[in-house]
Amino acid sequence: QTEETTTEVSIAVKLESTELAQQINDALATISQETREQYMNEAIVSQGDNQ
């Protein structure tokens, strides 16, 4: 049997942390808009599960 595992990460970046913000934006640029929207929707749904 296999078990699916979901890893969720939330990141808040201060405006002064431009290097980190750029690295995050670079990583986000490697995924499609469709994938990004899917991840955001999954994050929203999982937030409701954790409350």
N, CA, C and O atoms as CSV, one atom per row, in Angstrom:
chain,resi,resn,atom,element,x,y,z
A,1,GLN,N,N,0.837,-1.183,0.000
A,1,GLN,CA,C,0.000,0.000,0.000
A,1,GLN,C,C,0.879,1.242,0.000
A,1,GLN,O,O,1.985,1.254,0.541
A,2,THR,N,N,0.354,2.274,-0.620
A,2,THR,CA,C,1.052,3.549,-0.580
A,2,THR,C,C,0.167,4.567,0.104
A,2,THR,O,O,-1.060,4.483,0.047
A,3,GLU,N,N,0.787,5.506,0.735
A,3,GLU,CA,C,0.057,6.558,1.429
A,3,GLU,C,C,0.467,7.891,0.842
A,3,GLU,O,O,1.655,8.199,0.748
A,4,GLU,N,N,-0.521,8.685,0.446
A,4,GLU,CA,C,-0.227,9.999,-0.110
A,4,GLU,C,C,0.043,10.969,1.028
A,4,GLU,O,O,-0.710,11.019,2.001
A,5,THR,N,N,1.104,11.731,0.906
A,5,THR,CA,C,1.463,12.711,1.911
A,5,THR,C,C,1.449,14.090,1.277
A,5,THR,O,O,1.988,14.283,0.187
A,6,THR,N,N,0.839,15.042,1.950
A,6,THR,CA,C,0.797,16.416,1.472
A,6,THR,C,C,1.647,17.273,2.386
A,6,THR,O,O,1.508,17.224,3.608
A,7,THR,N,N,2.520,18.053,1.793
A,7,THR,CA,C,3.335,18.991,2.544
A,7,THR,C,C,2.862,20.389,2.201
A,7,THR,O,O,2.790,20.755,1.028
A,8,GLU,N,N,2.543,21.160,3.208
A,8,GLU,CA,C,2.052,22.512,3.005
A,8,GLU,C,C,3.031,23.494,3.626
A,8,GLU,O,O,3.531,23.286,4.732
A,9,VAL,N,N,3.294,24.570,2.891
A,9,VAL,CA,C,4.214,25.586,3.376
A,9,VAL,C,C,3.589,26.953,3.149
A,9,VAL,O,O,3.111,27.247,2.053
A,10,SER,N,N,3.592,27.776,4.166
A,10,SER,CA,C,3.165,29.168,4.042
A,10,SER,C,C,4.361,30.039,4.364
A,10,SER,O,O,5.118,29.754,5.292
A,11,ILE,N,N,4.527,31.097,3.597
A,11,ILE,CA,C,5.686,31.959,3.798
A,11,ILE,C,C,5.229,33.409,3.841
A,11,ILE,O,O,4.483,33.860,2.971
A,12,ALA,N,N,5.678,34.130,4.848
A,12,ALA,CA,C,5.466,35.574,4.918
A,12,ALA,C,C,6.840,36.223,4.794
A,12,ALA,O,O,7.792,35.807,5.454
A,13,VAL,N,N,6.934,37.221,3.963
A,13,VAL,CA,C,8.225,37.858,3.712
A,13,VAL,C,C,8.096,39.350,3.983
A,13,VAL,O,O,7.197,40.006,3.457
A,14,LYS,N,N,8.994,39.885,4.803
A,14,LYS,CA,C,9.019,41.323,5.036
A,14,LYS,C,C,9.451,42.023,3.754
A,14,LYS,O,O,10.188,41.465,2.940
A,15,LEU,N,N,8.982,43.243,3.594
A,15,LEU,CA,C,9.344,43.993,2.395
A,15,LEU,C,C,10.852,44.200,2.286
A,15,LEU,O,O,11.375,44.338,1.181
A,16,GLU,N,N,11.555,44.223,3.414
A,16,GLU,CA,C,13.005,44.411,3.386
A,16,GLU,C,C,13.744,43.169,2.891
A,16,GLU,O,O,14.902,43.264,2.484
A,17,SER,N,N,13.095,42.017,2.920
A,17,SER,CA,C,13.737,40.759,2.540
A,17,SER,C,C,13.653,40.562,1.028
A,17,SER,O,O,13.040,39.608,0.549
A,18,THR,N,N,14.272,41.471,0.289
A,18,THR,CA,C,14.133,41.440,-1.168
A,18,THR,C,C,14.811,40.222,-1.780
A,18,THR,O,O,14.325,39.691,-2.779
A,19,GLU,N,N,15.921,39.767,-1.207
A,19,GLU,CA,C,16.610,38.600,-1.761
A,19,GLU,C,C,15.738,37.350,-1.634
A,19,GLU,O,O,15.607,36.585,-2.589
A,20,LEU,N,N,15.148,37.143,-0.469
A,20,LEU,CA,C,14.270,35.994,-0.268
A,20,LEU,C,C,13.035,36.104,-1.154
A,20,LEU,O,O,12.614,35.120,-1.762
A,21,ALA,N,N,12.456,37.296,-1.228
A,21,ALA,CA,C,11.279,37.496,-2.074
A,21,ALA,C,C,11.609,37.173,-3.526
A,21,ALA,O,O,10.792,36.569,-4.222
A,22,GLN,N,N,12.785,37.562,-3.991
A,22,GLN,CA,C,13.177,37.277,-5.369
A,22,GLN,C,C,13.340,35.777,-5.588
A,22,GLN,O,O,12.946,35.258,-6.632
A,23,GLN,N,N,13.916,35.082,-4.619
A,23,GLN,CA,C,14.067,33.626,-4.735
A,23,GLN,C,C,12.705,32.945,-4.801
A,23,GLN,O,O,12.517,32.001,-5.568
A,24,ILE,N,N,11.759,33.420,-4.001
A,24,ILE,CA,C,10.408,32.855,-4.028
A,24,ILE,C,C,9.759,33.123,-5.377
A,24,ILE,O,O,9.157,32.227,-5.969
A,25,ASN,N,N,9.880,34.353,-5.864
A,25,ASN,CA,C,9.301,34.685,-7.167
A,25,ASN,C,C,9.936,33.872,-8.284
A,25,ASN,O,O,9.245,33.459,-9.216
A,26,ASP,N,N,11.243,33.636,-8.207
A,26,ASP,CA,C,11.922,32.810,-9.213
A,26,ASP,C,C,11.368,31.389,-9.197
A,26,ASP,O,O,11.149,30.794,-10.252
A,27,ALA,N,N,11.142,30.847,-8.001
A,27,ALA,CA,C,10.597,29.491,-7.892
A,27,ALA,C,C,9.169,29.442,-8.433
A,27,ALA,O,O,8.803,28.504,-9.140
A,28,LEU,N,N,8.371,30.443,-8.104
A,28,LEU,CA,C,6.991,30.481,-8.593
A,28,LEU,C,C,6.933,30.610,-10.111
A,28,LEU,O,O,5.986,30.139,-10.741
A,29,ALA,N,N,7.936,31.241,-10.692
A,29,ALA,CA,C,7.962,31.425,-12.145
A,29,ALA,C,C,8.144,30.104,-12.883
A,29,ALA,O,O,7.892,30.026,-14.085
A,30,THR,N,N,8.580,29.066,-12.173
A,30,THR,CA,C,8.827,27.775,-12.828
A,30,THR,C,C,7.578,26.907,-12.912
A,30,THR,O,O,7.607,25.849,-13.542
A,31,ILE,N,N,6.474,27.338,-12.284
A,31,ILE,CA,C,5.242,26.548,-12.349
A,31,ILE,C,C,4.199,27.308,-13.163
A,31,ILE,O,O,4.233,28.536,-13.245
A,32,SER,N,N,3.287,26.575,-13.752
A,32,SER,CA,C,2.252,27.191,-14.583
A,32,SER,C,C,1.228,27.915,-13.712
A,32,SER,O,O,1.105,27.650,-12.517
A,33,GLN,N,N,0.504,28.827,-14.335
A,33,GLN,CA,C,-0.560,29.534,-13.622
A,33,GLN,C,C,-1.616,28.548,-13.138
A,33,GLN,O,O,-2.161,28.701,-12.044
A,34,GLU,N,N,-1.901,27.542,-13.950
A,34,GLU,CA,C,-2.884,26.523,-13.566
A,34,GLU,C,C,-2.430,25.784,-12.305
A,34,GLU,O,O,-3.226,25.572,-11.390
A,35,THR,N,N,-1.172,25.398,-12.256
A,35,THR,CA,C,-0.630,24.707,-11.080
A,35,THR,C,C,-0.644,25.626,-9.871
A,35,THR,O,O,-0.985,25.196,-8.769
A,36,ARG,N,N,-0.280,26.880,-10.063
A,36,ARG,CA,C,-0.270,27.844,-8.965
A,36,ARG,C,C,-1.674,27.996,-8.379
A,36,ARG,O,O,-1.845,28.013,-7.160
A,37,GLU,N,N,-2.680,28.106,-9.255
A,37,GLU,CA,C,-4.058,28.233,-8.792
A,37,GLU,C,C,-4.515,26.974,-8.060
A,37,GLU,O,O,-5.234,27.055,-7.065
A,38,GLN,N,N,-4.097,25.816,-8.555
A,38,GLN,CA,C,-4.446,24.558,-7.890
A,38,GLN,C,C,-3.841,24.524,-6.486
A,38,GLN,O,O,-4.521,24.157,-5.527
A,39,TYR,N,N,-2.567,24.904,-6.362
A,39,TYR,CA,C,-1.914,24.928,-5.050
A,39,TYR,C,C,-2.620,25.901,-4.105
A,39,TYR,O,O,-2.824,25.590,-2.931
A,40,MET,N,N,-2.992,27.079,-4.618
A,40,MET,CA,C,-3.665,28.065,-3.777
A,40,MET,C,C,-5.021,27.541,-3.308
A,40,MET,O,O,-5.382,27.707,-2.143
A,41,ASN,N,N,-5.767,26.914,-4.206
A,41,ASN,CA,C,-7.065,26.355,-3.824
A,41,ASN,C,C,-6.911,25.259,-2.781
A,41,ASN,O,O,-7.699,25.188,-1.837
A,42,GLU,N,N,-5.909,24.408,-2.938
A,42,GLU,CA,C,-5.663,23.349,-1.956
A,42,GLU,C,C,-5.278,23.941,-0.605
A,42,GLU,O,O,-5.678,23.425,0.438
A,43,ALA,N,N,-4.500,25.024,-0.621
A,43,ALA,CA,C,-4.098,25.671,0.627
A,43,ALA,C,C,-5.307,26.266,1.341
A,43,ALA,O,O,-5.422,26.173,2.563
A,44,ILE,N,N,-6.206,26.878,0.575
A,44,ILE,CA,C,-7.409,27.470,1.164
A,44,ILE,C,C,-8.278,26.389,1.796
A,44,ILE,O,O,-8.772,26.558,2.911
A,45,VAL,N,N,-8.464,25.287,1.091
A,45,VAL,CA,C,-9.274,24.185,1.611
A,45,VAL,C,C,-8.641,23.613,2.873
A,45,VAL,O,O,-9.343,23.336,3.846
A,46,SER,N,N,-7.325,23.434,2.868
A,46,SER,CA,C,-6.666,22.828,4.031
A,46,SER,C,C,-6.683,23.757,5.236
A,46,SER,O,O,-6.660,23.278,6.370
A,47,GLN,N,N,-6.720,25.071,5.028
A,47,GLN,CA,C,-6.826,25.996,6.156
A,47,GLN,C,C,-8.125,25.763,6.909
A,47,GLN,O,O,-8.150,25.811,8.139
A,48,GLY,N,N,-9.191,25.515,6.184
A,48,GLY,CA,C,-10.474,25.236,6.820
A,48,GLY,C,C,-10.444,23.947,7.613
A,48,GLY,O,O,-11.133,23.822,8.625
A,49,ASP,N,N,-9.644,22.978,7.158
A,49,ASP,CA,C,-9.528,21.698,7.857
A,49,ASP,C,C,-8.774,21.839,9.172
A,49,ASP,O,O,-8.971,21.035,10.083
A,50,ASN,N,N,-7.917,22.846,9.283
A,50,ASN,CA,C,-7.067,23.005,10.460
A,50,ASN,C,C,-7.685,23.898,11.523
A,50,ASN,O,O,-7.059,24.136,12.556
A,51,GLN,N,N,-8.879,24.394,11.304
A,51,GLN,CA,C,-9.486,25.307,12.280
A,51,GLN,C,C,-10.455,24.593,13.169
A,51,GLN,O,O,-11.057,25.210,14.048
